[in-house]
Amino acid sequence: MSESTQDQASFDETLISTPAENALAAVEAVGARAPALVDAWVRAGNAAAVAVVAERGNGPARKAARRGLQVLGARGIRVEAPPRIASLPSPAVETTTEAWLVPPDPTGMVLVVIATRPAASRARSAFFFLRGDFIERVTVGELSGRSLKDALKRATTVGIEAVRVSPGYARQRVTETRDRHVQRGLPLPLGMTSAAELLVPLPETPEPHPLDTEGLELSDEDARDLAQRS
């Protein structure tokens, strides 16, 4: 089996049947495997998703989608152009983005939480559970301020408290782990597709670990030892 075929085989049915309106978020969520996901859509005849990426995507994914449209056309599959969205002026909505990091527990699990809240609205939040080079699971939802605070408390263990970090660092941490996860050839948790919008924009330059900026960087191993002694 070729490397490309292996990549395509690792996508679950939910990703392969991604509707057009979620196509851009899906290719963003799988990172470097985006061209392989587009190829999987072509093989499955998901013309609507391919068409959206061909018109609005970028980089290797867009190139793969444009090639895919030619393949679909040769098969006689009708490919309709995605509806164009008119750009209408809208009142500016102030949005607040916050992020938290929970240091490793005794099992090595790290929790990164990102929440975006428009004024007078519930927070769109994502909880990323990371272990080493892998993303174990992702939960996404809309929570009130109190519910978000309670969820953070429930997610922590052995008295380890969440620490506020910059949204840029949180996005960077999750994205770097996602890329290493993908390099291992494993499918990403389903929640990554829904959480894709919370992982942008990335910082223009890499942000250091929050503790490192104070000269007090705590390694994952040290944090686990500290948790075991707590």
C-alpha positions in Angstrom: 0.0 0.0 0.0 1.4 3.4 -1.0 2.0 6.1 1.6 -0.8 8.2 0.1 -3.2 5.3 0.3 -2.2 4.6 3.9 -3.0 8.2 4.7 -6.4 8.1 3.1 -7.2 4.8 4.8 -6.6 6.4 8.2 -9.4 8.9 7.8 -12.6 8.0 9.5 -16.0 8.1 7.7 -16.9 11.4 9.4 -14.0 13.2 7.8 -14.4 11.6 4.4 -18.1 12.7 4.3 -17.4 16.2 5.5 -20.0 18.6 4.2 -19.0 21.6 2.1 -19.5 24.1 4.9 -17.0 22.3 7.1 -14.4 21.5 4.4 -12.0 24.4 5.1 -12.0 23.6 8.9 -11.4 19.9 8.1 -8.3 20.5 6.0 -7.0 22.9 8.7 -7.6 20.3 11.4 -5.5 17.6 9.7 -2.6 19.9 9.1 0.1 18.4 6.8 -2.3 15.6 5.8 -4.7 18.0 4.1 -3.8 16.9 0.5 -4.4 13.2 1.5 -7.8 14.2 2.9 -8.7 15.9 -0.4 -7.6 12.8 -2.3 -9.8 10.7 0.0 -12.8 13.1 -0.9 -12.0 12.6 -4.6 -12.0 8.8 -4.2 -15.3 9.0 -2.3 -16.9 11.4 -4.8 -17.3 14.2 -2.2 -17.3 16.8 -4.9 -18.8 19.6 -2.8 -16.0 19.5 -0.2 -13.4 19.4 -3.0 -14.9 22.4 -4.8 -14.8 24.5 -1.7 -11.1 23.8 -1.0 -10.3 24.3 -4.7 -11.8 27.8 -4.6 -11.1 29.0 -1.0 -8.3 26.8 0.3 -4.6 27.5 0.0 -1.3 25.7 -0.4 -1.0 22.0 -1.2 -4.6 21.3 -0.2 -5.8 23.7 -2.9 -3.6 22.2 -5.5 -4.8 18.7 -4.7 -8.4 19.9 -4.8 -7.9 21.5 -8.3 -6.5 18.3 -9.6 -9.3 16.4 -7.9 -11.9 18.5 -9.8 -10.4 17.4 -13.1 -10.5 13.7 -11.9 -14.1 14.1 -10.8 -15.1 15.7 -14.1 -13.5 12.9 -16.0 -15.6 10.5 -14.1 -18.7 12.4 -15.1 -19.4 13.6 -11.6 -21.0 17.0 -11.7 -19.1 19.6 -9.7 -21.1 22.7 -8.8 -19.3 25.8 -7.8 -19.7 26.6 -4.1 -22.0 29.5 -3.4 -20.3 32.8 -3.3 -20.6 34.7 0.0 -21.3 38.4 -0.4 -19.1 40.6 1.8 -21.4 42.9 3.7 -20.3 45.4 6.3 -21.3 44.3 9.8 -20.9 46.0 13.1 -17.7 45.2 14.9 -18.2 42.6 17.6 -15.7 42.7 20.4 -14.4 39.2 21.2 -12.3 38.1 24.1 -10.0 35.1 23.9 -8.6 33.4 26.9 -6.4 30.3 27.4 -5.3 28.1 30.3 -2.7 25.4 30.8 -2.9 22.7 33.4 0.6 21.2 34.0 1.1 17.4 33.6 -0.7 15.1 36.0 1.0 11.9 37.3 0.2 10.1 34.0 1.8 12.9 31.9 -1.5 14.4 30.7 -1.4 18.1 29.9 -4.6 20.1 29.5 -4.8 23.2 27.2 -8.0 25.2 27.2 -8.9 27.9 24.7 -12.1 30.0 24.9 -13.4 32.8 22.7 -16.3 34.8 23.9 -18.1 37.6 22.0 -19.6 40.3 24.2 -22.7 39.3 26.0 -22.5 35.7 24.7 -21.5 32.3 25.8 -17.9 31.2 25.4 -16.9 28.9 22.5 -14.3 26.7 24.2 -12.1 23.7 23.5 -10.4 21.4 25.9 -7.3 19.7 24.4 -5.9 16.7 26.4 -2.3 16.2 25.4 0.1 13.4 26.3 3.6 13.6 24.9 3.4 13.7 21.1 -0.3 12.8 21.0 -3.7 14.5 21.4 -5.7 12.1 23.5 -9.1 13.7 23.1 -10.8 17.1 22.4 -14.0 18.4 23.8 -15.7 21.5 22.3 -18.8 23.3 23.4 -20.4 26.6 24.4 -20.2 27.5 28.1 -21.2 30.4 30.3 -18.5 32.0 32.4 -19.4 30.0 35.5 -19.8 26.7 33.6 -16.3 27.2 32.0 -14.8 27.8 35.5 -16.5 24.7 36.8 -15.3 22.6 33.8 -11.7 23.7 34.4 -12.0 22.6 38.1 -13.4 19.2 37.1 -10.7 18.7 34.5 -7.8 19.2 37.0 -6.6 16.5 39.3 -4.4 16.0 42.4 -4.7 19.7 43.2 -3.0 21.0 40.1 -4.5 24.3 39.2 -4.9 25.8 35.7 -2.6 28.7 34.9 -3.6 31.5 32.5 -1.4 31.6 29.4 -1.5 33.7 26.2 -3.9 32.4 23.5 -1.0 32.5 21.1 1.1 30.1 23.2 -1.9 27.8 23.7 -2.6 27.6 20.0 1.1 27.0 19.3 1.3 24.2 21.9 -1.8 22.4 20.5 -0.7 22.9 16.9 2.8 21.6 17.5 1.4 18.5 19.2 -1.1 18.0 16.4 1.6 18.0 13.8 3.7 15.4 15.8 0.6 13.3 16.2 -0.1 13.4 12.5 3.5 12.5 11.7 3.0 9.3 13.7 0.4 8.3 11.1 -2.5 8.3 13.6 -6.0 9.8 13.0 -6.8 12.9 15.1 -9.7 12.9 17.6 -13.0 13.9 16.0 -13.2 17.1 18.0 -10.2 18.6 16.2 -12.4 19.5 13.2 -14.8 21.5 15.4 -12.0 23.1 17.3 -10.1 24.3 14.2 -11.4 27.9 14.3 -10.0 28.3 17.9 -6.5 27.4 16.7 -6.0 30.5 14.6 -4.3 32.8 14.3 -0.9 31.4 15.4 1.7 33.8 16.7 4.0 35.3 14.1 7.0 34.2 16.1 7.3 31.2 18.4 6.3 32.0 22.0 8.3 30.6 24.8 6.9 28.4 27.6 5.2 30.8 30.1 7.5 29.7 32.9 10.5 30.0 30.8 9.9 33.8 30.4 10.6 34.0 34.1 13.6 31.7 34.0 11.6 29.1 35.9 10.8 26.6 33.2 9.2 23.4 34.6 9.7 20.3 32.5 6.9 17.8 32.1 9.0 15.3 34.1 9.5 17.7 37.0 5.8 18.6 37.0 4.8 14.9 37.2 7.2 14.4 40.1 5.7 17.5 41.8 2.2 16.1 41.3 3.1 12.7 42.8 4.4 14.4 45.9 1.3 16.6 46.3 
